[in-house]
Amino acid sequence: MSQIVTPFPLRRARRTRRTEWMREMVREHRLSTRDLIWPIFIRDGENVTEPVDALPGVSRLSIDQAVLAAEEAAALEIPCLALFPYTDPALKTPEAEEAWNPDNLVNRATRAIKAAVPDIGIMLDVALDPYNSDGHDGIVRDGEVLNDETLLALEKQALAQADAGADILGPSDMMDGRIGVIRQALERNDFGQTAIMSYSAKYASAFYGPFRDAVGASGALKGDKKGYQMDPGNGAEALREVAHDLSEGADMVMVKPGMPYLDICQRVKAEFGVPTFAYQVSGEYAMIRAAAQNGWIDGDAAMMESLTAFKRAGCDGILSYFAPRVARILLDEPLDD
């Protein structure tokens, strides 16, 4: 883009900032309710709304309450929910068999939500950590997370989720080759219309702690995930990961975490031009909420600014726990508090 340099006072940048209507008229990027995916946590029980201490304002929901959340999302014009399970520790095993149980929490929740709100989108996470007694995204043998053996488990998990009615599968495990295995399995089993949003650039981040508490994985985790999640110092590697996943059949790609990696979002969108998403992860959400609760920042202003930053970086959509509150602000609806 060529830059025309006009000297002051012929050019005064503040002219177009003078009034709200003019600022809005020349705004380059806008946030919409249709940009949002709302992650929610599912647990067993009935009529249960269990607050997550590390995520103020976020609760684990029983399936009947998740249905109500889906109805709320539809009313707020939020197009998609991402479901994550809080799995009973008694169901966690080294082989993570519960991951492909057709009647596990997220599969039952998907069917219930689709029956009640058929037009809402459902995204399910393809990874073993909620079901693995070692807390890892893959199967562990002698302290090593096994790539190829894990792929067999992920294939079965993905097919069970597609059969339950998931619209989007989100492989977040970071095993090599998983997109190709899942895509080929979907095609062979008449799930060719099921979309894949790959967690292509998922970093070994310190910002995931509250999420792991929410799904009950933090206590089970042995070691860390640096052997398969990306090093925070790498940028070019993210482009290689995205290219690989697209070549294997991913329809959309994701960068995770979000704000610390806005440069990666921008580079991915500029390089590939494909639907690009970011996950504003639990640690990002918790920091904004905690600072707001202490009166250190304007929480709603920081929330809206943070999500607008994703749009400015080129993201087509954002997974955020703020989704319902953002939607109410965008739609000028009353806030819960």
N, C-alpha and C positions, 0 to 999 in steps of 0.2 A: 504494500500500500504506500503510495507516494504521499509525503507530508508537505503541505503548503504552509510556509512560515509567514504569518502576517504579524507585523510589529504592533505593539501597543501604542496608541489606544485604539487603532483600527480593529484589533481583535481584543475583546474582553471576554474571557471564558465564563465570567460570572453572569453574563447576560442571560444564558439559558438555564441558570440555576436560581433565578430570582424568585420564581413562584412555583408552587407545587404542581399546577397543571402543566407548566412548561417543562419542569424536571421530568414529569411522567411522559410527556410527549416525546422527549428525546432519549428516553431510557433505552439502553441497548439490550438489556436482558430482563425478562420477567419470569417470576415464579407463578406457577399455576397449581391448583389442586391435582391436575392430571399428571403432574411431574412426580407425585408422591407414591411410595410404597410403604405401607405401615407394618413394621415387624411386631408380632405379638407372641407371647409365650403361652403354651398350652400345658395344663396339668390335669391329672385325674380328679374325679369328684363331680359334685353337682352343686350349682349355685355358689361356686367358689371364686372369689376375687382376692388374691393373696398378694399384697404389696411386696415388691422387690426392694429391699433396703438400699441396695447400691444404685438403684435407678428410681429416684423420686418421681412419682406420678405414673410409674409403670407397674403392672401387676401380672402375675400368672393367672390365667383364666381357665376355668373348666370349660368343657366343650359348649355347654348351653350359653355361657357368658361370651364365648368366642363368637357364637352366632349373633348375639346382640352387638358385638363389636363390628361384625361384618355389616349388619344393618346400619349401624352408625356411619361406617365408612361409605356405604352407598349413598346415604343422605348427604354426606359431606363431599361427594363427588371424588372420593379417593378411589382409584380404579383397582387397586390390588393390595392384598394382604400377604405378608410373608410369615409362615407359621414355624415356630421352633418349640420342641418338646422339652418339658421338665420330666425326665424319665425316672421312674421308681428305681432306686439303686439295686433292688432285688432283680430287676430285669436286665441289668448290665452284665455283659460277659466278655471274655477275651475275644470271642469271634463276632460279637455285636449282632447276633441273630435278630434281635428285636428291630433292627433297622429295616428289614424287609418283611416284617410281620404285616400282612394286609390290614390287620385290625389294631395296629399301634396307634398312639395318640394322634399324630398328625394326619394319618390316613382317615381315622374316624372323624376327626375335626373337619377335614376337607369335604368328606361326604355330607356331613351335617350342614356345613356352610353352603355348599353348592345346592342342597335341597331347599334351603331357606332363601338364599340370595344368589340365584343362578348366574347373574350377570357380573358378580364380583370376581376379579381375578385371584387365583391362589398360586403362590410361589412356595415351593418346598425345598429345603436344604438337603443336598446330597453329600453326606459325610457321616462318619461313624462315631464322632466324639460324644454325642448324647447317649449312645448305646454301648460304648466301649468301656469296660471296667478299668482300662488303663488311661482313659481320658483323651486318647489320641484320635485323629481323624482317620487313621488306618489301623490295620491289624498289626499287633506288636509281637515279635518273637525275639527272645534273648536281648531285649532292650532296643531292637531295631524295628522301625516302622517299615513294613514290607510293601513295596509298591504294587507288584503284579498280583499278589494274592488279594490285596485290597481292591483292585479293579473288579475282581469277580464279585465281591460283596457289593460294591457300588452299583454294578449292573443290576443285581437283584433288587437293591433298594430303589433305584430309579424306576424300574418296571412296576414295582408295587405302588409307588407314588403316582405314576402316570395312570395306572388302573384305578386309583382312588379318585381321579379327576383333576389332578394338578394341571394348571395351564403352563406354568414355567417351572423347570427344574434348575436349581442353583447349585452346581457342584462347587463346594467350597473347600474340598479336601487337599487340593494342590498335589495330587499324585500325577505323575507323568502319564499321559496317554488316556486320561479318564474321559475326556470329551468324545474322542473317537469311539471308545467302547460303549459309552452310553448312547451316543447318537445311532450307532449301528444296531444296538439292541432295540431302541425305540422303533426304528424302521422295520426290523424283522418282525416285530410284534404288533404292528398296525397302530403305533402311536406316532406316526410321522408328523402329526400336527402339533405335538407337544414341543414347546420351545425350550431352548437351553440358554440361560444367562450364566455364563461362566464367571466364577470368581478368578479371573485370569491373573490379576496382579494383587495377590493377597499377601500382605507383608507380615512378618513375625513381629508383631507390634505389642507395645505395653498398654495399648488402649482397649484391650478386649476384656479386662478383668471383670467388670460388672456383668457382661454377657455370660461369662462362664459361671458366675454365681447364679444367674437367672435360670440357666439350664442344668445346674447342678454338676457341672463338669470340672470346676476348679479343684475340688477336693480330691477327685480321682486322678488328675493329671500327674503323670510321672515324668519328670524331666521337662523339656520344652519342645517347641515345634519348629525350631530353627533349621532342622534337617529337611523340611519340605516347604515351609513358608518362606517368602522372599526376604532378603537382607534389606533393611531400611536404607542402606547406602546406595542401592542400585536403581538406576533409571532405565538404561538401555535394555536391561534384562526384562523389564516389564513389557517392552515392545515385542521382544522375542516370544514371551509367554502368550501375549495376545495373538500374535501372528500364528503361533502353533495351534491355539484353541480355535481360531477362525478356520484354519485349514482342516480341522477335524470335525467341523459342523456346528460350532457355537453360533447362535443367532444374535446374541447380545453379550457384552463383556462388562465386567465390573472392576473397579478399583476399591481396595479396602485396606486400611481406613480411608476416610474422606479428606478432611481439611489438611492434615499433615502431608497429603499427597496430591494436592490440586495440580501441581506441575505434571504429575503422571496422567491425571485426567485430561489435561490439555494436550499433552503429547499423543496420547492414545487417540483422541478424537481427531486431531490434525493429521495423524499418520494414516489412519484406517477409515475414518468417516463412517464408522458403524455405530449402531445404538450403544451408547456408553453410559454406564451408571456408576454411582458411588454409594458406598454405605457409610453414613454418618454413624459411627459405631458407638457402643455403649459408653466408652470413656469420654468421647467428645460430648455426648449428651449430658453425662453426669457432671462434667466440669461446668458446663453452662448453667445447669440447674443449681448446682451447689453455690456457684458464685452469685447467682440471682437470689437464692434463699438467704445469703449472708448480706445482701444489699450492696454488693460490690459492683454489679453491672445491672443494666436494664435487661432482664432475661428475655422478654419478647423481642426487643430490638436486636439483641445478639442472635437469637434464634433465626429471625428473618434474614439478617445479614449473612449468617453462615450458610443458609440454604441458597440464597441468591449467589453466593460465591461459587457454588457448584455449577449453577447455570452459566455463569460467566466463564468458567473453565471449560465449558463445552459439554457438560453432562446433559443427557436427555431425561434423566430421572434420578431420584435420590431415595434410598431407604433411610427412614428416620423415625425414631420414636416420638419425635415432635409432630408427626403427620396430622393427627386430629386437631391439635391446637393451631398449627399453621393453617389448616383448611378453614377453621372457624374464623380466623383473622382475615383470610382472603375472601371469605364469603360474607364478612360483616355479621357473623353470628355471635351470640353471647358466649363468653368463656366460662369454663366450669368454676373457676375461682372467683 
